[in-house]
Amino acid sequence: VSARGEIAATRLAGQYRKQRFEAVLMDDTGRLDLVWFNAPYMRDKLKPGERVRVQGKTNRRGPGLQSVNPRL
């Protein structure tokens, strides 16, 4: 899947060795949750308000969709 939109929110979650970077991508069709494992450096690459395009597999996670380790 390829999705383009605006980063609505970001956060670094988890403990030291199990950190993950999470971002929310919003577009006209809704929300896509993005997750990168072991990638705290992503907080310097993605900031709220930026427009980006991501590519990767999506999975249904709870009420929405999630893409794990997508490519920018």
All heavy atoms as TSV, in Angstrom:
chain	resi	resn	atom	element	x	y	z
A	1	VAL	N	N	0.842	-1.175	0.000
A	1	VAL	CA	C	0.000	0.000	0.000
A	1	VAL	C	C	0.885	1.235	0.000
A	1	VAL	O	O	1.929	1.253	0.653
A	1	VAL	CB	C	-0.917	0.005	1.248
A	1	VAL	CG1	C	-1.591	1.334	1.426
A	1	VAL	CG2	C	-1.919	-1.101	1.171
A	2	SER	N	N	0.469	2.242	-0.699
A	2	SER	CA	C	1.132	3.536	-0.687
A	2	SER	C	C	0.133	4.560	-0.162
A	2	SER	O	O	-1.017	4.590	-0.618
A	2	SER	CB	C	1.588	3.904	-2.100
A	2	SER	OG	O	2.255	5.133	-2.083
A	3	ALA	N	N	0.541	5.361	0.799
A	3	ALA	CA	C	-0.346	6.361	1.387
A	3	ALA	C	C	0.390	7.690	1.488
A	3	ALA	O	O	1.583	7.731	1.773
A	3	ALA	CB	C	-0.808	5.910	2.767
A	4	ARG	N	N	-0.348	8.758	1.260
A	4	ARG	CA	C	0.212	10.103	1.350
A	4	ARG	C	C	-0.691	10.928	2.252
A	4	ARG	O	O	-1.904	10.855	2.145
A	4	ARG	CB	C	0.260	10.724	-0.027
A	4	ARG	CG	C	0.925	12.076	-0.043
A	4	ARG	CD	C	0.953	12.658	-1.410
A	4	ARG	NE	N	1.508	11.664	-2.323
A	4	ARG	CZ	C	1.858	11.908	-3.560
A	4	ARG	NH1	N	1.696	13.109	-4.056
A	4	ARG	NH2	N	2.359	10.966	-4.324
A	5	GLY	N	N	-0.083	11.688	3.143
A	5	GLY	CA	C	-0.867	12.519	4.038
A	5	GLY	C	C	0.016	13.354	4.934
A	5	GLY	O	O	1.205	13.519	4.678
A	6	GLU	N	N	-0.581	13.850	5.999
A	6	GLU	CA	C	0.112	14.719	6.937
A	6	GLU	C	C	0.295	13.993	8.267
A	6	GLU	O	O	-0.612	13.319	8.752
A	6	GLU	CB	C	-0.710	15.986	7.164
A	6	GLU	CG	C	-0.042	16.990	8.051
A	6	GLU	CD	C	-0.828	18.283	8.123
A	6	GLU	OE1	O	-1.317	18.740	7.083
A	6	GLU	OE2	O	-0.950	18.818	9.232
A	7	ILE	N	N	1.482	14.143	8.843
A	7	ILE	CA	C	1.755	13.558	10.148
A	7	ILE	C	C	1.004	14.383	11.192
A	7	ILE	O	O	1.229	15.579	11.332
A	7	ILE	CB	C	3.265	13.549	10.460
A	7	ILE	CG1	C	4.027	12.729	9.431
A	7	ILE	CG2	C	3.521	13.045	11.867
A	7	ILE	CD1	C	3.692	11.250	9.430
A	8	ALA	N	N	0.068	13.732	11.897
A	8	ALA	CA	C	-0.751	14.425	12.890
A	8	ALA	C	C	-0.124	14.386	14.280
A	8	ALA	O	O	-0.264	15.334	15.051
A	8	ALA	CB	C	-2.145	13.813	12.940
A	9	ALA	N	N	0.570	13.284	14.604
A	9	ALA	CA	C	1.172	13.148	15.930
A	9	ALA	C	C	2.308	12.133	15.870
A	9	ALA	O	O	2.304	11.242	15.024
A	9	ALA	CB	C	0.132	12.693	16.938
A	10	THR	N	N	3.270	12.290	16.774
A	10	THR	CA	C	4.378	11.339	16.881
A	10	THR	C	C	4.679	11.100	18.346
A	10	THR	O	O	4.354	11.935	19.199
A	10	THR	CB	C	5.673	11.860	16.212
A	10	THR	OG1	O	6.103	13.035	16.880
A	10	THR	CG2	C	5.460	12.146	14.739
A	11	ARG	N	N	5.303	9.940	18.624
A	11	ARG	CA	C	5.759	9.679	19.980
A	11	ARG	C	C	6.762	8.541	19.981
A	11	ARG	O	O	6.761	7.684	19.094
A	11	ARG	CB	C	4.616	9.379	20.930
A	11	ARG	CG	C	4.044	7.991	20.800
A	11	ARG	CD	C	2.911	7.774	21.787
A	11	ARG	NE	N	2.537	6.373	21.793
A	11	ARG	CZ	C	2.246	5.691	22.860
A	11	ARG	NH1	N	2.252	6.275	24.035
A	11	ARG	NH2	N	1.920	4.424	22.791
A	12	LEU	N	N	7.618	8.554	20.975
A	12	LEU	CA	C	8.577	7.486	21.203
A	12	LEU	C	C	8.043	6.695	22.384
A	12	LEU	O	O	7.816	7.253	23.453
A	12	LEU	CB	C	9.952	8.079	21.505
A	12	LEU	CG	C	11.137	7.148	21.471
A	12	LEU	CD1	C	11.263	6.473	20.109
A	12	LEU	CD2	C	12.409	7.900	21.785
A	13	ALA	N	N	7.817	5.405	22.190
A	13	ALA	CA	C	7.186	4.584	23.228
A	13	ALA	C	C	8.075	3.402	23.575
A	13	ALA	O	O	8.927	2.991	22.793
A	13	ALA	CB	C	5.828	4.100	22.744
A	14	GLY	N	N	7.829	2.836	24.735
A	14	GLY	CA	C	8.545	1.642	25.149
A	14	GLY	C	C	9.751	1.946	26.016
A	14	GLY	O	O	10.087	3.085	26.285
A	15	GLN	N	N	10.409	0.877	26.421
A	15	GLN	CA	C	11.574	0.958	27.284
A	15	GLN	C	C	12.850	1.033	26.448
A	15	GLN	O	O	12.814	0.853	25.242
A	15	GLN	CB	C	11.605	-0.274	28.181
A	15	GLN	CG	C	10.350	-0.449	28.999
A	15	GLN	CD	C	10.493	0.049	30.403
A	15	GLN	OE1	O	11.583	0.070	30.934
A	15	GLN	NE2	N	9.404	0.462	31.010
A	16	TYR	N	N	13.965	1.222	27.086
A	16	TYR	CA	C	15.256	1.439	26.437
A	16	TYR	C	C	15.540	0.449	25.308
A	16	TYR	O	O	15.777	0.832	24.181
A	16	TYR	CB	C	16.374	1.387	27.483
A	16	TYR	CG	C	17.754	1.400	26.889
A	16	TYR	CD1	C	18.250	2.550	26.297
A	16	TYR	CD2	C	18.540	0.255	26.892
A	16	TYR	CE1	C	19.508	2.569	25.739
A	16	TYR	CE2	C	19.802	0.264	26.338
A	16	TYR	CZ	C	20.282	1.422	25.759
A	16	TYR	OH	O	21.516	1.441	25.201
A	17	ARG	N	N	15.521	-0.833	25.556
A	17	ARG	CA	C	15.863	-1.824	24.536
A	17	ARG	C	C	14.693	-2.172	23.618
A	17	ARG	O	O	14.888	-2.809	22.591
A	17	ARG	CB	C	16.387	-3.101	25.182
A	17	ARG	CG	C	17.746	-2.920	25.782
A	17	ARG	CD	C	18.362	-4.278	26.026
A	17	ARG	NE	N	19.753	-4.171	26.355
A	17	ARG	CZ	C	20.729	-4.273	25.475
A	17	ARG	NH1	N	20.474	-4.479	24.223
A	17	ARG	NH2	N	21.974	-4.165	25.858
A	18	LYS	N	N	13.496	-1.799	23.989
A	18	LYS	CA	C	12.321	-2.147	23.187
A	18	LYS	C	C	11.572	-0.889	22.742
A	18	LYS	O	O	10.350	-0.868	22.730
A	18	LYS	CB	C	11.399	-3.058	23.994
A	18	LYS	CG	C	12.035	-4.387	24.309
A	18	LYS	CD	C	11.073	-5.303	25.000
A	18	LYS	CE	C	11.747	-6.626	25.276
A	18	LYS	NZ	N	10.851	-7.597	25.850
A	19	GLN	N	N	12.314	0.142	22.359
A	19	GLN	CA	C	11.678	1.380	21.930
A	19	GLN	C	C	11.083	1.244	20.544
A	19	GLN	O	O	11.601	0.513	19.700
A	19	GLN	CB	C	12.687	2.527	21.923
A	19	GLN	CG	C	12.961	3.066	23.290
A	19	GLN	CD	C	13.800	4.331	23.221
A	19	GLN	OE1	O	14.542	4.552	22.277
A	19	GLN	NE2	N	13.684	5.152	24.228
A	20	ARG	N	N	10.017	1.982	20.336
A	20	ARG	CA	C	9.410	2.061	19.015
A	20	ARG	C	C	8.966	3.504	18.792
A	20	ARG	O	O	8.624	4.207	19.740
A	20	ARG	CB	C	8.255	1.092	18.883
A	20	ARG	CG	C	7.073	1.414	19.747
A	20	ARG	CD	C	6.033	0.295	19.750
A	20	ARG	NE	N	4.930	0.622	20.608
A	20	ARG	CZ	C	4.898	0.422	21.920
A	20	ARG	NH1	N	5.929	-0.107	22.533
A	20	ARG	NH2	N	3.843	0.757	22.622
A	21	PHE	N	N	9.011	3.909	17.550
A	21	PHE	CA	C	8.566	5.245	17.181
A	21	PHE	C	C	7.205	5.090	16.524
A	21	PHE	O	O	7.035	4.263	15.624
A	21	PHE	CB	C	9.553	5.893	16.211
A	21	PHE	CG	C	9.140	7.264	15.787
A	21	PHE	CD1	C	9.281	8.340	16.641
A	21	PHE	CD2	C	8.593	7.469	14.541
A	21	PHE	CE1	C	8.886	9.617	16.251
A	21	PHE	CE2	C	8.199	8.741	14.143
A	21	PHE	CZ	C	8.348	9.805	14.995
A	22	GLU	N	N	6.229	5.860	16.979
A	22	GLU	CA	C	4.877	5.782	16.444
A	22	GLU	C	C	4.484	7.136	15.865
A	22	GLU	O	O	4.813	8.180	16.429
A	22	GLU	CB	C	3.888	5.398	17.539
A	22	GLU	CG	C	4.197	4.063	18.180
A	22	GLU	CD	C	3.301	3.739	19.356
A	22	GLU	OE1	O	2.566	4.639	19.827
A	22	GLU	OE2	O	3.325	2.587	19.803
A	23	ALA	N	N	3.782	7.090	14.742
A	23	ALA	CA	C	3.281	8.310	14.104
A	23	ALA	C	C	1.880	8.038	13.586
A	23	ALA	O	O	1.515	6.904	13.283
A	23	ALA	CB	C	4.193	8.735	12.960
A	24	VAL	N	N	1.095	9.101	13.463
A	24	VAL	CA	C	-0.253	9.005	12.920
A	24	VAL	C	C	-0.279	9.796	11.618
A	24	VAL	O	O	0.021	10.992	11.603
A	24	VAL	CB	C	-1.303	9.572	13.899
A	24	VAL	CG1	C	-2.683	9.554	13.286
A	24	VAL	CG2	C	-1.279	8.797	15.202
A	25	LEU	N	N	-0.620	9.111	10.529
A	25	LEU	CA	C	-0.723	9.734	9.204
A	25	LEU	C	C	-2.200	9.955	8.900
A	25	LEU	O	O	-2.993	9.010	8.962
A	25	LEU	CB	C	-0.100	8.816	8.147
A	25	LEU	CG	C	-0.089	9.350	6.721
A	25	LEU	CD1	C	0.909	10.489	6.596
A	25	LEU	CD2	C	0.245	8.245	5.752
A	26	MET	N	N	-2.568	11.191	8.604
A	26	MET	CA	C	-3.963	11.525	8.292
A	26	MET	C	C	-4.075	12.002	6.852
A	26	MET	O	O	-3.192	12.708	6.366
A	26	MET	CB	C	-4.466	12.643	9.215
A	26	MET	CG	C	-4.464	12.303	10.689
A	26	MET	SD	S	-5.663	11.064	11.158
A	26	MET	CE	C	-7.185	11.929	10.899
A	27	ASP	N	N	-5.155	11.573	6.193
A	27	ASP	CA	C	-5.483	12.098	4.865
A	27	ASP	C	C	-6.998	12.199	4.763
A	27	ASP	O	O	-7.703	12.049	5.763
A	27	ASP	CB	C	-4.868	11.239	3.747
A	27	ASP	CG	C	-5.481	9.858	3.636
A	27	ASP	OD1	O	-6.424	9.545	4.381
A	27	ASP	OD2	O	-5.016	9.087	2.791
A	28	ASP	N	N	-7.515	12.449	3.570
A	28	ASP	CA	C	-8.952	12.637	3.391
A	28	ASP	C	C	-9.755	11.386	3.716
A	28	ASP	O	O	-10.940	11.471	4.043
A	28	ASP	CB	C	-9.257	13.069	1.953
A	28	ASP	CG	C	-8.668	14.422	1.636
A	28	ASP	OD1	O	-8.435	15.208	2.581
A	28	ASP	OD2	O	-8.442	14.706	0.446
A	29	THR	N	N	-9.136	10.211	3.618
A	29	THR	CA	C	-9.868	8.966	3.844
A	29	THR	C	C	-9.812	8.498	5.290
A	29	THR	O	O	-10.551	7.603	5.669
A	29	THR	CB	C	-9.319	7.837	2.947
A	29	THR	OG1	O	-7.961	7.596	3.289
A	29	THR	CG2	C	-9.428	8.221	1.487
A	30	GLY	N	N	-8.919	9.054	6.095
A	30	GLY	CA	C	-8.852	8.659	7.499
A	30	GLY	C	C	-7.455	8.625	8.063
A	30	GLY	O	O	-6.588	9.406	7.666
A	31	ARG	N	N	-7.243	7.664	8.929
A	31	ARG	CA	C	-6.029	7.593	9.739
A	31	ARG	C	C	-5.278	6.295	9.464
A	31	ARG	O	O	-5.880	5.248	9.296
A	31	ARG	CB	C	-6.465	7.639	11.195
A	31	ARG	CG	C	-5.435	7.272	12.191
A	31	ARG	CD	C	-6.067	7.160	13.578
A	31	ARG	NE	N	-5.058	6.785	14.536
A	31	ARG	CZ	C	-4.950	7.298	15.746
A	31	ARG	NH1	N	-5.814	8.181	16.153
A	31	ARG	NH2	N	-3.997	6.912	16.548
A	32	LEU	N	N	-3.945	6.392	9.459
A	32	LEU	CA	C	-3.085	5.222	9.349
A	32	LEU	C	C	-2.019	5.346	10.432
A	32	LEU	O	O	-1.294	6.336	10.479
A	32	LEU	CB	C	-2.433	5.148	7.964
A	32	LEU	CG	C	-1.422	4.026	7.739
A	32	LEU	CD1	C	-2.069	2.651	7.895
A	32	LEU	CD2	C	-0.787	4.159	6.366
A	33	ASP	N	N	-1.956	4.354	11.304
A	33	ASP	CA	C	-0.949	4.346	12.363
A	33	ASP	C	C	0.336	3.739	11.805
A	33	ASP	O	O	0.305	2.671	11.189
A	33	ASP	CB	C	-1.433	3.528	13.563
A	33	ASP	CG	C	-2.610	4.174	14.257
A	33	ASP	OD1	O	-2.637	5.407	14.354
A	33	ASP	OD2	O	-3.505	3.436	14.714
A	34	LEU	N	N	1.449	4.414	12.029
A	34	LEU	CA	C	2.753	3.965	11.544
A	34	LEU	C	C	3.626	3.606	12.740
A	34	LEU	O	O	3.642	4.341	13.731
A	34	LEU	CB	C	3.432	5.080	10.743
A	34	LEU	CG	C	2.614	5.720	9.633
A	34	LEU	CD1	C	3.355	6.931	9.078
A	34	LEU	CD2	C	2.316	4.717	8.547
A	35	VAL	N	N	4.347	2.486	12.651
A	35	VAL	CA	C	5.203	2.047	13.750
A	35	VAL	C	C	6.546	1.605	13.190
A	35	VAL	O	O	6.594	0.842	12.216
A	35	VAL	CB	C	4.566	0.865	14.525
A	35	VAL	CG1	C	5.492	0.400	15.638
A	35	VAL	CG2	C	3.223	1.254	15.086
A	36	TRP	N	N	7.623	2.089	13.802
A	36	TRP	CA	C	8.979	1.641	13.479
A	36	TRP	C	C	9.589	1.101	14.763
A	36	TRP	O	O	9.697	1.830	15.757
A	36	TRP	CB	C	9.836	2.793	12.969
A	36	TRP	CG	C	9.513	3.241	11.590
A	36	TRP	CD1	C	10.060	2.791	10.431
A	36	TRP	CD2	C	8.583	4.269	11.209
A	36	TRP	NE1	N	9.523	3.455	9.357
A	36	TRP	CE2	C	8.607	4.366	9.812
A	36	TRP	CE3	C	7.723	5.105	11.912
A	36	TRP	CZ2	C	7.824	5.257	9.114
A	36	TRP	CZ3	C	6.943	5.984	11.218
A	36	TRP	CH2	C	6.996	6.064	9.829
A	37	PHE	N	N	9.999	-0.163	14.758
A	37	PHE	CA	C	10.636	-0.762	15.925
A	37	PHE	C	C	12.135	-0.485	15.900
A	37	PHE	O	O	12.755	-0.475	14.838
A	37	PHE	CB	C	10.385	-2.271	15.954
A	37	PHE	CG	C	8.950	-2.598	16.264
A	37	PHE	CD1	C	8.068	-2.939	15.258
A	37	PHE	CD2	C	8.482	-2.543	17.569
A	37	PHE	CE1	C	6.747	-3.220	15.537
A	37	PHE	CE2	C	7.162	-2.824	17.859
A	37	PHE	CZ	C	6.289	-3.163	16.845
A	38	ASN	N	N	12.712	-0.272	17.082
A	38	ASN	CA	C	14.146	-0.003	17.235
A	38	ASN	C	C	14.617	1.131	16.337
A	38	ASN	O	O	15.671	1.052	15.717
A	38	ASN	CB	C	14.963	-1.272	16.952
A	38	ASN	CG	C	14.603	-2.389	17.894
A	38	ASN	OD1	O	14.463	-2.167	19.076
A	38	ASN	ND2	N	14.432	-3.573	17.354
A	39	ALA	N	N	13.831	2.186	16.229
A	39	ALA	CA	C	14.179	3.301	15.353
A	39	ALA	C	C	13.919	4.648	16.029
A	39	ALA	O	O	13.161	5.468	15.523
A	39	ALA	CB	C	13.389	3.191	14.050
A	40	PRO	N	N	14.561	4.919	17.166
A	40	PRO	CA	C	14.337	6.215	17.819
A	40	PRO	C	C	14.816	7.390	16.970
A	40	PRO	O	O	14.370	8.510	17.160
A	40	PRO	CB	C	15.119	6.103	19.130
A	40	PRO	CG	C	16.116	5.029	18.905
A	40	PRO	CD	C	15.493	4.086	17.913
A	41	TYR	N	N	15.706	7.141	16.001
A	41	TYR	CA	C	16.191	8.204	15.115
A	41	TYR	C	C	15.070	8.780	14.249
A	41	TYR	O	O	15.196	9.877	13.708
A	41	TYR	CB	C	17.314	7.683	14.220
A	41	TYR	CG	C	16.888	6.557	13.312
A	41	TYR	CD1	C	16.350	6.825	12.067
A	41	TYR	CD2	C	16.994	5.234	13.707
A	41	TYR	CE1	C	15.931	5.795	11.226
A	41	TYR	CE2	C	16.592	4.199	12.882
A	41	TYR	CZ	C	16.054	4.490	11.648
A	41	TYR	OH	O	15.633	3.478	10.828
A	42	MET	N	N	13.954	8.069	14.107
A	42	MET	CA	C	12.845	8.552	13.278
A	42	MET	C	C	12.220	9.827	13.844
A	42	MET	O	O	11.627	10.594	13.112
A	42	MET	CB	C	11.769	7.472	13.136
A	42	MET	CG	C	12.182	6.295	12.280
A	42	MET	SD	S	12.556	6.734	10.573
A	42	MET	CE	C	10.955	7.174	9.963
A	43	ARG	N	N	12.395	10.070	15.150
A	43	ARG	CA	C	11.807	11.288	15.725
A	43	ARG	C	C	12.452	12.539	15.137
A	43	ARG	O	O	11.858	13.614	15.155
A	43	ARG	CB	C	11.888	11.272	17.239
A	43	ARG	CG	C	13.262	11.476	17.776
A	43	ARG	CD	C	13.280	11.523	19.267
A	43	ARG	NE	N	14.598	11.060	19.677
A	43	ARG	CZ	C	14.858	10.503	20.816
A	43	ARG	NH1	N	13.919	10.328	21.681
A	43	ARG	NH2	N	16.083	10.121	21.090
A	44	ASP	N	N	13.678	12.407	14.621
A	44	ASP	CA	C	14.327	13.542	13.966
A	44	ASP	C	C	13.910	13.667	12.505
A	44	ASP	O	O	14.093	14.716	11.900
A	44	ASP	CB	C	15.846	13.389	14.041
A	44	ASP	CG	C	16.353	13.425	15.472
A	44	ASP	OD1	O	15.739	14.126	16.305
A	44	ASP	OD2	O	17.358	12.747	15.762
A	45	LYS	N	N	13.375	12.597	11.927
A	45	LYS	CA	C	12.972	12.603	10.515
A	45	LYS	C	C	11.526	13.042	10.307
A	45	LYS	O	O	11.213	13.649	9.292
A	45	LYS	CB	C	13.141	11.210	9.911
A	45	LYS	CG	C	14.554	10.819	9.644
A	45	LYS	CD	C	14.577	9.534	8.861
A	45	LYS	CE	C	15.945	9.313	8.259
A	45	LYS	NZ	N	15.921	8.254	7.270
A	46	LEU	N	N	10.645	12.688	11.238
A	46	LEU	CA	C	9.217	12.993	11.086
A	46	LEU	C	C	8.741	13.912	12.198
A	46	LEU	O	O	8.938	13.622	13.370
A	46	LEU	CB	C	8.387	11.708	11.133
A	46	LEU	CG	C	8.486	10.773	9.958
A	46	LEU	CD1	C	7.624	9.546	10.201
A	46	LEU	CD2	C	8.055	11.454	8.678
A	47	LYS	N	N	8.100	14.988	11.795
A	47	LYS	CA	C	7.553	15.955	12.748
A	47	LYS	C	C	6.082	16.188	12.414
A	47	LYS	O	O	5.696	16.129	11.243
A	47	LYS	CB	C	8.297	17.295	12.651
A	47	LYS	CG	C	9.784	17.204	12.867
A	47	LYS	CD	C	10.104	17.043	14.310
A	47	LYS	CE	C	11.629	17.068	14.476
A	47	LYS	NZ	N	12.045	16.621	15.740
A	48	PRO	N	N	5.250	16.466	13.412
A	48	PRO	CA	C	3.849	16.781	13.130
A	48	PRO	C	C	3.736	17.967	12.172
A	48	PRO	O	O	4.497	18.926	12.246
A	48	PRO	CB	C	3.289	17.133	14.507
A	48	PRO	CG	C	4.142	16.352	15.451
A	48	PRO	CD	C	5.525	16.392	14.836
A	49	GLY	N	N	2.809	17.843	11.230
A	49	GLY	CA	C	2.591	18.889	10.237
A	49	GLY	C	C	3.266	18.611	8.905
A	49	GLY	O	O	2.945	19.248	7.905
A	50	GLU	N	N	4.202	17.673	8.855
A	50	GLU	CA	C	4.891	17.338	7.601
A	50	GLU	C	C	3.992	16.492	6.713
A	50	GLU	O	O	3.242	15.667	7.190
A	50	GLU	CB	C	6.164	16.538	7.885
A	50	GLU	CG	C	7.303	17.335	8.408
A	50	GLU	CD	C	8.555	16.493	8.518
A	50	GLU	OE1	O	8.983	15.920	7.498
A	50	GLU	OE2	O	9.096	16.408	9.631
A	51	ARG	N	N	4.116	16.700	5.409
A	51	ARG	CA	C	3.410	15.868	4.436
A	51	ARG	C	C	4.407	14.829	3.925
A	51	ARG	O	O	5.508	15.174	3.523
A	51	ARG	CB	C	2.867	16.706	3.294
A	51	ARG	CG	C	1.764	17.641	3.763
A	51	ARG	CD	C	0.952	18.243	2.660
A	51	ARG	NE	N	0.352	17.288	1.761
A	51	ARG	CZ	C	-0.770	16.590	1.986
A	51	ARG	NH1	N	-1.386	16.719	3.132
A	51	ARG	NH2	N	-1.258	15.768	1.077
A	52	VAL	N	N	3.999	13.553	3.982
A	52	VAL	CA	C	4.882	12.458	3.587
A	52	VAL	C	C	4.107	11.407	2.797
A	52	VAL	O	O	2.877	11.390	2.801
A	52	VAL	CB	C	5.541	11.778	4.817
A	52	VAL	CG1	C	6.426	12.732	5.558
A	52	VAL	CG2	C	4.500	11.176	5.728
A	53	ARG	N	N	4.876	10.536	2.151
A	53	ARG	CA	C	4.306	9.360	1.482
A	53	ARG	C	C	5.022	8.150	2.049
A	53	ARG	O	O	6.249	8.137	2.161
A	53	ARG	CB	C	4.513	9.423	-0.024
A	53	ARG	CG	C	3.871	8.244	-0.734
A	53	ARG	CD	C	4.046	8.370	-2.209
A	53	ARG	NE	N	5.467	8.383	-2.530
A	53	ARG	CZ	C	6.027	7.569	-3.414
A	53	ARG	NH1	N	5.304	6.716	-4.078
A	53	ARG	NH2	N	7.310	7.643	-3.648
A	54	VAL	N	N	4.261	7.116	2.416
A	54	VAL	CA	C	4.840	5.890	2.955
A	54	VAL	C	C	4.369	4.706	2.117
A	54	VAL	O	O	3.315	4.754	1.496
A	54	VAL	CB	C	4.463	5.663	4.439
A	54	VAL	CG1	C	5.062	6.733	5.317
A	54	VAL	CG2	C	2.971	5.582	4.625
A	55	GLN	N	N	5.191	3.660	2.108
A	55	GLN	CA	C	4.856	2.430	1.397
A	55	GLN	C	C	5.120	1.255	2.316
A	55	GLN	O	O	6.140	1.220	3.004
A	55	GLN	CB	C	5.703	2.276	0.146
A	55	GLN	CG	C	5.433	3.317	-0.899
A	55	GLN	CD	C	6.381	3.163	-2.067
A	55	GLN	OE1	O	7.572	2.958	-1.886
A	55	GLN	NE2	N	5.839	3.273	-3.270
A	56	GLY	N	N	4.213	0.287	2.306
A	56	GLY	CA	C	4.397	-0.908	3.112
A	56	GLY	C	C	3.102	-1.675	3.263
A	56	GLY	O	O	2.049	-1.259	2.774
A	57	LYS	N	N	3.187	-2.783	3.932
A	57	LYS	CA	C	2.007	-3.593	4.194
A	57	LYS	C	C	1.207	-2.980	5.329
A	57	LYS	O	O	1.775	-2.424	6.267
A	57	LYS	CB	C	2.400	-5.014	4.573
A	57	LYS	CG	C	2.943	-5.815	3.433
A	57	LYS	CD	C	3.168	-7.239	3.873
A	57	LYS	CE	C	3.636	-8.062	2.687
A	57	LYS	NZ	N	3.776	-9.468	3.046
A	58	THR	N	N	-0.098	-3.116	5.249
A	58	THR	CA	C	-0.964	-2.645	6.318
A	58	THR	C	C	-1.719	-3.824	6.908
A	58	THR	O	O	-2.002	-4.808	6.231
A	58	THR	CB	C	-1.970	-1.592	5.820
A	58	THR	OG1	O	-2.766	-2.162	4.794
A	58	THR	CG2	C	-1.277	-0.354	5.323
A	59	ASN	N	N	-2.023	-3.706	8.182
A	59	ASN	CA	C	-2.789	-4.716	8.903
A	59	ASN	C	C	-3.884	-4.022	9.681
A	59	ASN	O	O	-3.719	-2.877	10.102
A	59	ASN	CB	C	-1.895	-5.475	9.897
A	59	ASN	CG	C	-0.769	-6.200	9.213
A	59	ASN	OD1	O	-1.006	-6.950	8.276
A	59	ASN	ND2	N	0.449	-5.962	9.655
A	60	ARG	N	N	-4.978	-4.722	9.888
A	60	ARG	CA	C	-6.038	-4.186	10.732
A	60	ARG	C	C	-5.587	-4.329	12.176
A	60	ARG	O	O	-5.184	-5.395	12.609
A	60	ARG	CB	C	-7.339	-4.939	10.508
A	60	ARG	CG	C	-8.472	-4.298	11.260
A	60	ARG	CD	C	-9.821	-4.599	10.679
A	60	ARG	NE	N	-10.014	-4.186	9.301
A	60	ARG	CZ	C	-10.310	-2.952	8.912
A	60	ARG	NH1	N	-10.392	-1.994	9.789
A	60	ARG	NH2	N	-10.513	-2.687	7.647
A	61	ARG	N	N	-5.616	-3.235	12.893
A	61	ARG	CA	C	-5.196	-3.233	14.295
A	61	ARG	C	C	-6.262	-2.477	15.075
A	61	ARG	O	O	-6.362	-1.251	14.971
A	61	ARG	CB	C	-3.841	-2.558	14.430
A	61	ARG	CG	C	-3.305	-2.508	15.812
A	61	ARG	CD	C	-2.589	-3.784	16.129
A	61	ARG	NE	N	-1.868	-3.602	17.380
A	61	ARG	CZ	C	-1.407	-4.591	18.073
A	61	ARG	NH1	N	-1.571	-5.815	17.648
A	61	ARG	NH2	N	-0.786	-4.364	19.186
A	62	GLY	N	N	-7.072	-3.186	15.822
A	62	GLY	CA	C	-8.178	-2.542	16.534
A	62	GLY	C	C	-9.163	-1.989	15.525
A	62	GLY	O	O	-9.481	-2.642	14.533
A	63	PRO	N	N	-9.607	-0.760	15.726
A	63	PRO	CA	C	-10.597	-0.189	14.796
A	63	PRO	C	C	-9.990	0.386	13.512
A	63	PRO	O	O	-10.715	0.751	12.596
A	63	PRO	CB	C	-11.226	0.937	15.620
A	63	PRO	CG	C	-10.131	1.348	16.545
A	63	PRO	CD	C	-9.368	0.085	16.879
A	64	GLY	N	N	-8.663	0.468	13.425
A	64	GLY	CA	C	-8.047	1.115	12.265
A	64	GLY	C	C	-7.001	0.261	11.585
A	64	GLY	O	O	-6.934	-0.952	11.761
A	65	LEU	N	N	-6.171	0.927	10.794
A	65	LEU	CA	C	-5.097	0.256	10.060
A	65	LEU	C	C	-3.747	0.669	10.617
A	65	LEU	O	O	-3.566	1.789	11.074
A	65	LEU	CB	C	-5.166	0.613	8.579
A	65	LEU	CG	C	-6.374	0.119	7.809
A	65	LEU	CD1	C	-6.361	0.670	6.401
A	65	LEU	CD2	C	-6.418	-1.392	7.781
A	66	GLN	N	N	-2.788	-0.257	10.513
A	66	GLN	CA	C	-1.445	-0.003	11.001
A	66	GLN	C	C	-0.443	-0.516	9.978
A	66	GLN	O	O	-0.641	-1.563	9.371
A	66	GLN	CB	C	-1.224	-0.714	12.324
A	66	GLN	CG	C	0.153	-0.500	12.917
A	66	GLN	CD	C	0.358	-1.305	14.173
A	66	GLN	OE1	O	0.332	-2.521	14.138
A	66	GLN	NE2	N	0.530	-0.607	15.287
A	67	SER	N	N	0.626	0.235	9.785
A	67	SER	CA	C	1.723	-0.178	8.920
A	67	SER	C	C	2.984	-0.228	9.766
A	67	SER	O	O	3.326	0.743	10.440
A	67	SER	CB	C	1.888	0.807	7.768
A	67	SER	OG	O	2.885	0.367	6.889
A	68	VAL	N	N	3.657	-1.386	9.757
A	68	VAL	CA	C	4.848	-1.578	10.578
A	68	VAL	C	C	6.088	-1.457	9.698
A	68	VAL	O	O	6.187	-2.107	8.645
A	68	VAL	CB	C	4.823	-2.959	11.276
A	68	VAL	CG1	C	6.096	-3.189	12.064
A	68	VAL	CG2	C	3.621	-3.043	12.184
A	69	ASN	N	N	7.022	-0.625	10.127
A	69	ASN	CA	C	8.276	-0.374	9.408
A	69	ASN	C	C	8.071	-0.002	7.939
A	69	ASN	O	O	8.713	-0.562	7.054
A	69	ASN	CB	C	9.225	-1.575	9.517
A	69	ASN	CG	C	9.660	-1.839	10.937
A	69	ASN	OD1	O	9.880	-0.917	11.702
A	69	ASN	ND2	N	9.747	-3.094	11.306
A	70	PRO	N	N	7.173	0.963	7.650
A	70	PRO	CA	C	6.982	1.367	6.256
A	70	PRO	C	C	8.172	2.159	5.740
A	70	PRO	O	O	8.958	2.712	6.518
A	70	PRO	CB	C	5.737	2.254	6.311
A	70	PRO	CG	C	5.782	2.841	7.684
A	70	PRO	CD	C	6.354	1.756	8.555
A	71	ARG	N	N	8.314	2.183	4.426
A	71	ARG	CA	C	9.373	2.993	3.793
A	71	ARG	C	C	8.842	4.393	3.543
A	71	ARG	O	O	7.699	4.573	3.170
A	71	ARG	CB	C	9.777	2.380	2.458
A	71	ARG	CG	C	10.590	1.114	2.621
A	71	ARG	CD	C	10.934	0.546	1.294
A	71	ARG	NE	N	9.658	0.018	0.746
A	71	ARG	CZ	C	9.517	-0.492	-0.446
A	71	ARG	NH1	N	10.523	-0.553	-1.268
A	71	ARG	NH2	N	8.353	-0.952	-0.846
A	72	LEU	N	N	9.695	5.380	3.752
A	72	LEU	CA	C	9.337	6.781	3.470
A	72	LEU	C	C	9.632	7.103	2.029
A	72	LEU	O	O	10.523	6.643	1.430
A	72	LEU	CB	C	10.113	7.732	4.364
A	72	LEU	CG	C	9.718	7.714	5.821
A	72	LEU	CD1	C	10.626	8.629	6.623
A	72	LEU	CD2	C	8.289	8.164	5.993
